[in-house]
Amino acid sequence: MDTCTKISKIFISFYLTRDSMKKVEIVLKRDSLHYVVERLSLLDGIGAVYITASELINIHANDESVKSLPSAKIELVIDDEHVDEVIQLLVGDEKVTLGRMYVSAVDRAFELGYREGHRFRLALSSLIRAPRRYVYNEVTDYERLDQLMPAYYKSMYVRSSSDNTVVTEAEIMILDNLYKQISRHTLYPPAVHEIEVLSGYLEGSRMTETYTEVNDDTYLMLVADIRIKDSSIDIWSNTRHNLEQYMKSYVKDLTKAIESRYGHV
């Protein structure tokens, strides 16, 4: 299939403006996510990247059939002059199964992160000096997370598991308060770990962790879409700042804990 035919199978919308930055939204088959993130990291001019889980959508597979497949959504801000590079990088690659792609003007809310009621989107990253497979196994060893990160998890156990999905129940410390939380984890080892909070004070929140090999180390990127229940608002003064500091500390402490444990293996 040539590039022109592929483009005709992908809904690409261009909203031309005079702005120097554009927002690109890409929906693709979920098992292509890690590969695409690695490819995008090669490009210049990218200012911000957000990754969220998406629903089942119809995607044109490489065999030209239309299938309903689990997908992921990547949103990024990029210099206008590099937009064509993103399209060429992804559309012409047989390893990438795209559902749709949009290119539009950058809205300020997206560029700076957004706030909608008690909802926040945060993006954090860290270089962990340990192999990717080791890091991924540590993060997804749920019933030992209270040993790896005792300041954050008081307990956690697996309620159910099937295929690549695990449901956990945990007692979690958030800003000096202890909460019970049930979460659903979707695993694509060793590249992607998705978390959806099913119950608790962060019910409805979603987090996507991607793990990229950097020589013998691991680059962790955490994108979180955080929702806070109204009933907890009394403890969430300066909510966004407190959450950002909490999650930055979490990623920093997770990095130290894994590196320390790996150094004693």
HELIX and SHEET records of a PDB file:
HELIX    1   1 THR A    3  SER A    8  1                                   6    
HELIX    2   2 ARG A   30  SER A   32  5                                   3    
HELIX    3   3 LEU A   33  LEU A   40  1                                   8    
HELIX    4   4 ASP A   80  HIS A   82  5                                   3    
HELIX    5   5 VAL A   83  VAL A   91  1                                   9    
HELIX    6   6 ARG A  108  GLU A  111  1                                   4    
HELIX    7   7 ARG A  132  VAL A  139  1                                   8    
HELIX    8   8 TYR A  142  ARG A  144  5                                   3    
HELIX    9   9 LEU A  145  LEU A  148  1                                   4    
HELIX   10  10 ASP A  230  ILE A  235  5                                   6    
HELIX   11  11 THR A  239  GLY A  263  1                                  25    
SHEET    1   A 5 PHE A  11  PHE A  14  0                                        
SHEET    2   A 5 LEU A  98  ALA A 105  1                                        
SHEET    3   A 5 MET A  21  LYS A  29 -1                                        
SHEET    4   A 5 SER A  71  ASP A  79 -1                                        
SHEET    5   A 5 ILE A  46  ALA A  53 -1                                        
SHEET    1   B 2 ILE A  57  HIS A  60  0                                        
SHEET    2   B 2 VAL A  66  LEU A  69 -1                                        
SHEET    1   C 7 ARG A 119  ILE A 128  0                                        
SHEET    2   C 7 ASP A 217  ARG A 227 -1                                        
SHEET    3   C 7 ARG A 206  VAL A 214 -1                                        
SHEET    4   C 7 VAL A 192  SER A 199 -1                                        
SHEET    5   C 7 ASN A 177  TYR A 188 -1                                        
SHEET    6   C 7 THR A 165  ILE A 174 -1                                        
SHEET    7   C 7 TYR A 153  SER A 162 -1                                        
END                                                                             
